[in-house]
Amino acid sequence: NGQELATAVQYGAKTIIVLLNNGMFGTIRMHQEREYPQRVAGTALANPDFCALAQAYGYAAARITRTDEFEPALLAALQRAQGTLIELMLDPQVISTRTALDAITQAALEREQERR
């Protein structure tokens, strides 16, 4: 949280924080879609600008939207004298390495149709 950033800066900790941001509580959403397709609640997040927050505390920050951007951001973070937050923007549909939210929802809807 933000206070941890403040403490890290106060004590000169040079941390590299990798924040995975899919904009939701993905695992909870997966269970909601599986059991109650298209009837979800409380899983979409209205996140702050984490990079701006980190910079406000004195950290460097990078927002990564493509895989090829990560390595240069990490190498730059390793060279800095200050801490760095690296925010990885993830596709909210990609819920695991094996499936996507749309596929979970579709399978649940098909199960509901079979029961009727």
Buried (B, 14 or more C-beta within 10 A) or exposed (E): EEEEBEEBBEEEEBBBBBBEBBBBBBEEBBBBBBEEBEEBEEBEEEEEEBBEBBBEBEBBBBBBEEEEBBEEBBEEBEEEEBBBBBBBBBEBEEBEEEEBBEEBBEBBEEEEEEEE
